[in-house]
Amino acid sequence: MELTAAASWLNTVFASFDLSVAQGVHVLYEALPWLFTPLLSFVTLLASPAGSICISLFLALWPRTRRFGMAMLMGIIVGALMTNVILKPLVLRPRPYSWDGSVYQEYWHLLGEPMESDYSFPSGHTTAAFAMAWGVTASRDKRKIWVAFILAFLIALSRIYLSVHYATDVLVGLILGTIGGNCGVFLSRKLPEAVYTYGLPLPKSLGNGGGKHLRK
């Protein structure tokens, strides 16, 4: 398989790191496959293109969740531009399971051969997960923020666990998601306040105690 210079450099320089992390994460499969395989297969769907956009759009519908819903949506868009539009077509790093006889392919077979349609570097799911998590910081609700970041870390872990990404793909996705998410929060603060007050409110249990979180 012919590689671009960037993909070859990543596969050579970070080979030991990527393999060590993959083997470490695979311990979860060896310990409790009945728990971690369905759990991580499910959470990875939350940061799929359809999943992440649907979640952010749903939250953006309602005034009580619109500020962080909009921040999430804009963060996802910024992250996708960096990841899917710029870096993936530029680097063209093949998925780890594409190497015949590799440990990654062995793990991939054990986990049911989950398929991905594009290239590996960086992880788009991880980028979206952390863009969403940072977007939730616009809610200023510590409970929501903790849940969002725990889910983001589980999604990042799932990409290595399922053998669809190298650890370096995920690490760079985390960085890009952080950049995208913070851009989303910044952009959400530039929108007119009327954007966040128009429409029917959700029940208070889904909001942040009335509209107080909308005022800066």
BALOBA-1460 file (C-alpha; in Angstrom, 3 decimals):
// residues 216
<rec num="1" residu="m" x="0.000" y="0.000" z="0.000"/>
<rec num="2" residu="e" x="1.491" y="3.311" z="-1.088"/>
<rec num="3" residu="l" x="1.360" y="6.021" z="1.564"/>
<rec num="4" residu="t" x="1.637" y="9.778" z="1.492"/>
<rec num="5" residu="a" x="4.715" y="11.219" z="3.162"/>
<rec num="6" residu="a" x="2.600" y="12.427" z="6.082"/>
<rec num="7" residu="a" x="0.933" y="9.042" z="6.621"/>
<rec num="8" residu="s" x="4.266" y="7.239" z="6.359"/>
<rec num="9" residu="w" x="5.783" y="9.618" z="8.922"/>
<rec num="10" residu="l" x="2.924" y="9.052" z="11.361"/>
<rec num="11" residu="n" x="3.062" y="5.271" z="10.954"/>
<rec num="12" residu="t" x="6.824" y="5.227" z="11.507"/>
<rec num="13" residu="v" x="7.394" y="7.810" z="14.243"/>
<rec num="14" residu="f" x="4.375" y="6.881" z="16.372"/>
<rec num="15" residu="a" x="4.285" y="3.119" z="15.677"/>
<rec num="16" residu="s" x="5.373" y="2.113" z="19.179"/>
<rec num="17" residu="f" x="3.074" y="4.602" z="20.904"/>
<rec num="18" residu="d" x="0.041" y="3.635" z="18.825"/>
<rec num="19" residu="l" x="0.603" y="-0.077" z="19.334"/>
<rec num="20" residu="s" x="1.158" y="0.250" z="23.084"/>
<rec num="21" residu="v" x="-2.055" y="2.216" z="23.540"/>
<rec num="22" residu="a" x="-4.032" y="-0.221" z="21.353"/>
<rec num="23" residu="q" x="-2.763" y="-3.177" z="23.368"/>
<rec num="24" residu="g" x="-3.537" y="-1.390" z="26.622"/>
<rec num="25" residu="v" x="-7.080" y="-0.568" z="25.562"/>
<rec num="26" residu="h" x="-7.595" y="-4.137" z="24.327"/>
<rec num="27" residu="v" x="-7.236" y="-5.294" z="27.931"/>
<rec num="28" residu="l" x="-10.795" y="-4.007" z="28.402"/>
<rec num="29" residu="y" x="-11.992" y="-6.489" z="25.785"/>
<rec num="30" residu="e" x="-10.096" y="-9.322" z="27.428"/>
<rec num="31" residu="a" x="-11.524" y="-8.440" z="30.839"/>
<rec num="32" residu="l" x="-15.207" y="-7.683" z="30.118"/>
<rec num="33" residu="p" x="-16.095" y="-7.953" z="26.420"/>
<rec num="34" residu="w" x="-19.810" y="-8.337" z="27.187"/>
<rec num="35" residu="l" x="-19.788" y="-4.900" z="28.849"/>
<rec num="36" residu="f" x="-17.292" y="-2.767" z="26.934"/>
<rec num="37" residu="t" x="-18.111" y="-3.866" z="23.377"/>
<rec num="38" residu="p" x="-21.814" y="-2.895" z="23.410"/>
<rec num="39" residu="l" x="-21.174" y="0.179" z="25.593"/>
<rec num="40" residu="l" x="-18.392" y="1.624" z="23.437"/>
<rec num="41" residu="s" x="-20.142" y="0.638" z="20.209"/>
<rec num="42" residu="f" x="-23.147" y="2.658" z="21.390"/>
<rec num="43" residu="v" x="-21.327" y="5.785" z="22.607"/>
<rec num="44" residu="t" x="-19.338" y="6.006" z="19.380"/>
<rec num="45" residu="l" x="-22.650" y="6.578" z="17.540"/>
<rec num="46" residu="l" x="-23.240" y="9.776" z="19.532"/>
<rec num="47" residu="a" x="-20.343" y="11.483" z="17.745"/>
<rec num="48" residu="s" x="-21.100" y="10.150" z="14.283"/>
<rec num="49" residu="p" x="-21.904" y="12.886" z="11.731"/>
<rec num="50" residu="a" x="-25.638" y="12.187" z="11.993"/>
<rec num="51" residu="g" x="-25.615" y="11.689" z="15.761"/>
<rec num="52" residu="s" x="-23.647" y="14.810" z="16.674"/>
<rec num="53" residu="i" x="-25.605" y="17.094" z="14.348"/>
<rec num="54" residu="c" x="-28.985" y="15.734" z="15.482"/>
<rec num="55" residu="i" x="-28.089" y="16.168" z="19.167"/>
<rec num="56" residu="s" x="-26.867" y="19.745" z="18.716"/>
<rec num="57" residu="l" x="-29.814" y="20.718" z="16.491"/>
<rec num="58" residu="f" x="-32.301" y="19.293" z="18.988"/>
<rec num="59" residu="l" x="-30.737" y="21.294" z="21.833"/>
<rec num="60" residu="a" x="-30.622" y="24.414" z="19.652"/>
<rec num="61" residu="l" x="-34.409" y="24.269" z="19.170"/>
<rec num="62" residu="w" x="-35.204" y="25.367" z="22.719"/>
<rec num="63" residu="p" x="-34.320" y="28.616" z="24.519"/>
<rec num="64" residu="r" x="-33.206" y="26.858" z="27.709"/>
<rec num="65" residu="t" x="-30.626" y="24.745" z="25.878"/>
<rec num="66" residu="r" x="-30.111" y="26.843" z="22.760"/>
<rec num="67" residu="r" x="-26.948" y="28.646" z="23.859"/>
<rec num="68" residu="f" x="-24.909" y="25.488" z="24.289"/>
<rec num="69" residu="g" x="-26.764" y="23.736" z="21.465"/>
<rec num="70" residu="m" x="-25.649" y="26.467" z="19.083"/>
<rec num="71" residu="a" x="-22.127" y="26.413" z="20.529"/>
<rec num="72" residu="m" x="-22.013" y="22.641" z="19.977"/>
<rec num="73" residu="l" x="-23.296" y="22.928" z="16.410"/>
<rec num="74" residu="m" x="-20.822" y="25.625" z="15.420"/>
<rec num="75" residu="g" x="-17.989" y="23.774" z="17.148"/>
<rec num="76" residu="i" x="-18.836" y="20.600" z="15.230"/>
<rec num="77" residu="i" x="-18.791" y="22.540" z="11.944"/>
<rec num="78" residu="v" x="-15.410" y="24.130" z="12.697"/>
<rec num="79" residu="g" x="-14.004" y="20.747" z="13.762"/>
<rec num="80" residu="a" x="-15.339" y="19.022" z="10.650"/>
<rec num="81" residu="l" x="-13.730" y="21.638" z="8.410"/>
<rec num="82" residu="m" x="-10.343" y="21.048" z="10.033"/>
<rec num="83" residu="t" x="-10.698" y="17.272" z="10.159"/>
<rec num="84" residu="n" x="-12.711" y="16.049" z="7.197"/>
<rec num="85" residu="v" x="-12.194" y="18.866" z="4.722"/>
<rec num="86" residu="i" x="-8.519" y="19.698" z="5.298"/>
<rec num="87" residu="l" x="-6.503" y="17.038" z="7.139"/>
<rec num="88" residu="k" x="-8.017" y="13.691" z="6.107"/>
<rec num="89" residu="p" x="-7.746" y="14.358" z="2.338"/>
<rec num="90" residu="l" x="-4.269" y="15.786" z="2.867"/>
<rec num="91" residu="v" x="-2.766" y="13.004" z="5.019"/>
<rec num="92" residu="l" x="-4.711" y="9.995" z="3.609"/>
<rec num="93" residu="r" x="-3.724" y="7.700" z="6.457"/>
<rec num="94" residu="p" x="-5.319" y="4.246" z="6.044"/>
<rec num="95" residu="r" x="-7.344" y="2.748" z="8.870"/>
<rec num="96" residu="p" x="-5.325" y="0.559" z="11.257"/>
<rec num="97" residu="y" x="-7.385" y="-2.527" z="10.423"/>
<rec num="98" residu="s" x="-6.411" y="-2.234" z="6.727"/>
<rec num="99" residu="w" x="-2.976" y="-3.793" z="7.357"/>
<rec num="100" residu="d" x="-3.165" y="-7.546" z="6.750"/>
<rec num="101" residu="g" x="-1.810" y="-9.616" z="9.605"/>
<rec num="102" residu="s" x="-1.498" y="-6.662" z="11.993"/>
<rec num="103" residu="v" x="-2.552" y="-6.646" z="15.636"/>
<rec num="104" residu="y" x="-5.065" y="-3.932" z="14.748"/>
<rec num="105" residu="q" x="-6.715" y="-6.179" z="12.157"/>
<rec num="106" residu="e" x="-6.805" y="-9.041" z="14.665"/>
<rec num="107" residu="y" x="-8.613" y="-6.826" z="17.208"/>
<rec num="108" residu="w" x="-10.927" y="-5.539" z="14.487"/>
<rec num="109" residu="h" x="-11.976" y="-9.079" z="13.557"/>
<rec num="110" residu="l" x="-12.629" y="-9.927" z="17.211"/>
<rec num="111" residu="l" x="-14.879" y="-6.884" z="17.587"/>
<rec num="112" residu="g" x="-17.090" y="-7.689" z="14.612"/>
<rec num="113" residu="e" x="-15.264" y="-5.760" z="11.876"/>
<rec num="114" residu="p" x="-16.836" y="-2.288" z="12.302"/>
<rec num="115" residu="m" x="-16.356" y="-0.454" z="9.006"/>
<rec num="116" residu="e" x="-15.470" y="3.192" z="8.394"/>
<rec num="117" residu="s" x="-15.777" y="4.919" z="5.039"/>
<rec num="118" residu="d" x="-12.946" y="7.444" z="5.072"/>
<rec num="119" residu="y" x="-9.328" y="7.817" z="6.169"/>
<rec num="120" residu="s" x="-7.974" y="7.537" z="9.685"/>
<rec num="121" residu="f" x="-6.130" y="10.744" z="10.599"/>
<rec num="122" residu="p" x="-7.427" y="12.540" z="12.558"/>
<rec num="123" residu="s" x="-10.450" y="11.045" z="14.307"/>
<rec num="124" residu="g" x="-13.587" y="12.868" z="13.229"/>
<rec num="125" residu="h" x="-15.653" y="11.230" z="15.987"/>
<rec num="126" residu="t" x="-13.224" y="12.414" z="18.662"/>
<rec num="127" residu="t" x="-13.146" y="15.900" z="17.163"/>
<rec num="128" residu="a" x="-16.953" y="16.074" z="17.219"/>
<rec num="129" residu="a" x="-17.139" y="14.621" z="20.750"/>
<rec num="130" residu="f" x="-14.828" y="17.242" z="22.236"/>
<rec num="131" residu="a" x="-16.355" y="20.042" z="20.175"/>
<rec num="132" residu="m" x="-19.706" y="19.100" z="21.722"/>
<rec num="133" residu="a" x="-18.239" y="18.807" z="25.221"/>
<rec num="134" residu="w" x="-16.633" y="22.243" z="25.045"/>
<rec num="135" residu="g" x="-19.861" y="23.609" z="23.608"/>
<rec num="136" residu="v" x="-21.695" y="22.423" z="26.713"/>
<rec num="137" residu="t" x="-19.476" y="24.713" z="28.818"/>
<rec num="138" residu="a" x="-21.661" y="27.544" z="27.479"/>
<rec num="139" residu="s" x="-24.416" y="26.178" z="29.732"/>
<rec num="140" residu="r" x="-22.364" y="26.996" z="32.852"/>
<rec num="141" residu="d" x="-23.901" y="23.912" z="34.455"/>
<rec num="142" residu="k" x="-21.187" y="21.792" z="36.081"/>
<rec num="143" residu="r" x="-23.258" y="18.604" z="35.988"/>
<rec num="144" residu="k" x="-23.892" y="18.898" z="32.261"/>
<rec num="145" residu="i" x="-20.230" y="19.732" z="31.638"/>
<rec num="146" residu="w" x="-18.977" y="16.712" z="33.598"/>
<rec num="147" residu="v" x="-21.348" y="14.379" z="31.748"/>
<rec num="148" residu="a" x="-20.329" y="15.855" z="28.380"/>
<rec num="149" residu="f" x="-16.607" y="15.380" z="28.995"/>
<rec num="150" residu="i" x="-17.015" y="11.870" z="30.393"/>
<rec num="151" residu="l" x="-18.948" y="10.946" z="27.232"/>
<rec num="152" residu="a" x="-16.278" y="12.614" z="25.071"/>
<rec num="153" residu="f" x="-13.524" y="10.562" z="26.699"/>
<rec num="154" residu="l" x="-15.574" y="7.370" z="26.293"/>
<rec num="155" residu="i" x="-16.105" y="8.173" z="22.604"/>
<rec num="156" residu="a" x="-12.367" y="8.772" z="22.150"/>
<rec num="157" residu="l" x="-11.649" y="5.475" z="23.916"/>
<rec num="158" residu="s" x="-14.185" y="3.675" z="21.728"/>
<rec num="159" residu="r" x="-12.355" y="4.643" z="18.535"/>
<rec num="160" residu="i" x="-9.194" y="2.875" z="19.719"/>
<rec num="161" residu="y" x="-11.133" y="-0.008" z="21.298"/>
<rec num="162" residu="l" x="-12.960" y="-0.728" z="18.026"/>
<rec num="163" residu="s" x="-9.623" y="-0.632" z="16.160"/>
<rec num="164" residu="v" x="-10.854" y="1.993" z="13.708"/>
<rec num="165" residu="h" x="-8.298" y="4.608" z="14.774"/>
<rec num="166" residu="y" x="-4.738" y="4.858" z="16.003"/>
<rec num="167" residu="a" x="-4.106" y="6.601" z="19.318"/>
<rec num="168" residu="t" x="-2.450" y="9.488" z="17.447"/>
<rec num="169" residu="d" x="-5.626" y="9.973" z="15.385"/>
<rec num="170" residu="v" x="-7.614" y="10.270" z="18.587"/>
<rec num="171" residu="l" x="-5.125" y="12.556" z="20.324"/>
<rec num="172" residu="v" x="-5.106" y="15.010" z="17.420"/>
<rec num="173" residu="g" x="-8.911" y="14.750" z="17.221"/>
<rec num="174" residu="l" x="-9.080" y="15.745" z="20.894"/>
<rec num="175" residu="i" x="-6.931" y="18.817" z="20.187"/>
<rec num="176" residu="l" x="-8.972" y="19.806" z="17.126"/>
<rec num="177" residu="g" x="-12.224" y="19.233" z="19.001"/>
<rec num="178" residu="t" x="-11.001" y="21.512" z="21.766"/>
<rec num="179" residu="i" x="-10.158" y="24.207" z="19.228"/>
<rec num="180" residu="g" x="-13.456" y="23.755" z="17.389"/>
<rec num="181" residu="g" x="-15.513" y="23.661" z="20.574"/>
<rec num="182" residu="n" x="-13.978" y="26.840" z="21.936"/>
<rec num="183" residu="c" x="-14.527" y="28.517" z="18.563"/>
<rec num="184" residu="g" x="-18.154" y="27.422" z="18.799"/>
<rec num="185" residu="v" x="-18.520" y="28.950" z="22.269"/>
<rec num="186" residu="f" x="-16.901" y="32.178" z="21.047"/>
<rec num="187" residu="l" x="-19.168" y="32.382" z="17.995"/>
<rec num="188" residu="s" x="-22.282" y="31.615" z="20.058"/>
<rec num="189" residu="r" x="-21.534" y="34.663" z="22.196"/>
<rec num="190" residu="k" x="-21.537" y="36.858" z="19.101"/>
<rec num="191" residu="l" x="-25.096" y="35.974" z="18.117"/>
<rec num="192" residu="p" x="-27.891" y="38.424" z="19.029"/>
<rec num="193" residu="e" x="-29.478" y="37.663" z="22.401"/>
<rec num="194" residu="a" x="-32.854" y="37.421" z="20.681"/>
<rec num="195" residu="v" x="-31.663" y="34.167" z="19.095"/>
<rec num="196" residu="y" x="-31.632" y="32.573" z="22.544"/>
<rec num="197" residu="t" x="-35.002" y="33.792" z="23.770"/>
<rec num="198" residu="y" x="-37.270" y="33.056" z="20.797"/>
<rec num="199" residu="g" x="-39.523" y="30.016" z="20.956"/>
<rec num="200" residu="l" x="-41.205" y="27.739" z="23.476"/>
<rec num="201" residu="p" x="-39.241" y="26.907" z="26.645"/>
<rec num="202" residu="l" x="-38.415" y="23.412" z="27.823"/>
<rec num="203" residu="p" x="-39.400" y="22.283" z="31.343"/>
<rec num="204" residu="k" x="-37.119" y="23.719" z="34.021"/>
<rec num="205" residu="s" x="-35.603" y="20.283" z="34.682"/>
<rec num="206" residu="l" x="-33.906" y="20.463" z="31.250"/>
<rec num="207" residu="g" x="-32.778" y="24.025" z="31.600"/>
<rec num="208" residu="n" x="-30.691" y="25.969" z="34.045"/>
<rec num="209" residu="g" x="-33.246" y="27.553" z="36.338"/>
<rec num="210" residu="g" x="-35.254" y="29.769" z="34.026"/>
<rec num="211" residu="g" x="-33.410" y="31.998" z="31.604"/>
<rec num="212" residu="k" x="-30.669" y="33.124" z="33.972"/>
<rec num="213" residu="h" x="-27.954" y="31.281" z="32.074"/>
<rec num="214" residu="l" x="-28.794" y="33.309" z="28.989"/>
<rec num="215" residu="r" x="-27.670" y="36.542" z="30.569"/>
<rec num="216" residu="k" x="-23.959" y="37.215" z="30.444"/>
